[in-house]
Amino acid sequence: MKRNEIRKLIRNSIKRSVRICMDDGKTYTVAHPDFALAAPNAVLLASGPGHAFGASFVICGGEHISRVEILDRPKAKAGKS
């Protein structure tokens, strides 16, 4: 996947979260663009509310990103509008 495509998905993560899938089976969810940066050969992910990685940040090498998935929006809870 090209850097510009990943960057676009990260920018839209404020509306629809994305999951970055690595070739070793690890996955990382980006729920807001403030916590991700697409660099030329990698994606830098920072821990934040709702997505702790066990470290302050994770660097995902571009050659190891197998795919990026767009996640469904969470369904509204009953009784809320």
N, C-alpha and C positions, 0 to 999 in steps of 0.2 A: 504494500500500500504506500502511496506517495505521501511525502510530508505535508503537502498542501491539503490532501484529503483528510489526513489525521487532524491537522490544524482546524479545518472546517468542522469536523465532528466534535472536537474539544470546545470550540466556540459555541456550538449548539447544545452542549451538555447542560446548560442552564435550563433548557426546556426538556431535553431527553438525555438521560444519563447514558454513558457509553462504557463498555467493558473492553479493556485491552487484554488480549489473550496472547500469551507468550508461547514459544515453541517447547518450553519445558513443562507446560501444563498450568503454570501460575496464571491467575487473572487479577486484574486491578480495575476497580470501578471508579469512574470520574463522574461526580455528580454536579460539579460546578467548574467553569473554566479558570477560576482563580487558583485552582490546585493542580494545574497541568501546564506544561510548556513544551511545545514541539520544536526541538532543535534540529539542525541539519541531519544528524545521524542517530538521534535518540529522542525519547520522550521522558521528561522529568516530571514525576508525580510527587506532590507533597501531601503528607498526612493532614487530615482535617476532620471536621464533624461528619460522622457517618462513613468514613473510610480511613481507618487506621491501618497502616501496613506493617506495624511492628518496628518501624524506624521513622525518622523525621521525613525522609524522602526515599524514593526509589528511582533509579535510572533504568529505563527500558531501552536497550540497544535496538536500533531500527531493524537490524538484520535478524533479530530474534522475535519481532512482533509477527505472529502468524495471522492474526485478523483483529478487527475492531468491530464490535457488535453494538448496535443501537438498542437500548433497553426500552421496554414498554413503560409508560408512565404508571406510577402507582395509582390504584383505584381509590376513589374517594370513599372515606369511611361512612358507614350508615349514620344518618342523622345530621351529617354536615353537608353544606352546599357550597 
